Amino acid sequence: MSWDYAQDRFAMSKASGLIIFLNGNEPRVQSLSQSLQALGRETAAAKNYQSIASLCSDPLIQPVVISSENTPLKTESQREQLQVMATKYLVIVALSEEGIGNIAEYFRLGVADVVFPESSEDKIKNTLQRIDRRAESRLQKRLYRSELEKANLELQESLRLLKQDQMAGLEVQKSLMPESPLKFGDYEISHSITPSLYLSGDFVGYNFVLGRYLLFYFADVSGHGASSAFVTVLLRFMIGRVIRRHQLEQDYVALAQAPEGLVEHINNQLLATGLGKHLTIVAGSLDTETSKLRYVVGAQQPSPILVTEGHAEYLPGKGKPAGIFEDASWVVEEMTLPEKFAFVLLSDGVFDLIPDKEIADKEQTLLSYLATSSDNIEKLKESLSVDTVEAPQDDISVLLLTRGM
């Protein structure tokens, strides 16, 4: 029902709305009916409760006059009957001398007003004005409720469509994720992403290129939801183009220098999009023939972790996030990996799983967890209780590279 239409209906109700008298045979009540007619209001008589409905055009704003003489309040059943009627109609009680003592009870049960049939014309006019205001208030509440119900339905439909879109987006993200675990020789790399929402702002990628180089990256896009997830897809294609070019050209020289220049390229591309998004990242390459690891850290916390012989330590490396600063540069760290090791990358959502309050304490506890639990991805996740979190506050992502563990 539109507001204009409802207002028109209410205006008609005020001007010529029917006032129904229930069992109005008493001379005093008939006198009140005549007074109302003299004021331009139409009246009608109803023999019982059931016959009111046939005379009523709109119960919400329908005035119904009952006589206190015919409406005793002696039993709970009688009070309940009046309360139900007052909820459905605008009930006016025509008071007799015997009914004066029950005025407070009538209002408590929800009647709209009380009136003395012998009242002056001005007092009856005042009663009608109060009833009209009550009718208007009830009509407005119905309109608000109707609009609210409509808005709720629209919101539910929007949420349903959003959920469908996010589930579709999740499938897209999954399809872009690499095979896990991926094995090549003595090396194995695997990952896990536990999103806080349907879509994740965390993303991982790794490729075994030209039979020698493992290229990988681990990123955490700022924010949550669809916009952050979109950047992860964009990131996947940006890095994918670079890798495909090296593969097609069999550019061993560039691969030996990887990931040099990669984060700078990502930084420029993000700034060019104008999306206002930035990301933290670790990107690296492993030469499987020489066991040489080269990597870049772009504000990623916690830092990369190396586990060897039951000992876990943070690796050096720091830099700005990508997507904020123009002309920023990142330093490539380089090291030779031992025969047996686990190289672990974690998103900052993992800190929520550690009970310590201070970040420094969380970082040390994290090392103690991983020192003896990094043989494989499932054991690592179990040590961090990743799969027991029902509603993580942030995305929780893990990338694990091992040899000989």
Secondary structure, 3 states (H helix, E strand, C coil): CCHHHHHHHHHHHHHHCCEEEECCCCHHHHHHHHHHHHCCCCEEEECCHHHHHHHCCCHHHCEEEEEHHHCCCCCHHHHHHHHHHHHHCEEEEECCCCCHHHHHHHHHCCCCEEECCCCCHHHHHHHHHHHHHHHHHHHHHHHHHHHHHHHHHHHHHHHHHHHHHHHHHHHHHHHHCCCCCEEECCEEEEEEEECCCCCCCEEEEEEEECCCEEEEEEEEECCCHHHHHHHHHHHHHHHHHHHHHHHHHCCHHHHHHCCCCHHHHHHHHHHHHCCCCCEEEEEEEEECCCCEEEEEEECCCCCCEEEECCEEEECCCCCCCECCCCCCCCCCEEEECCCCEEEEEECHHHHHHCCCCCHHHHHHHHHHHHCCCCCCHHHHHHHHCHHHCCCCCCCEEEEEEEECC
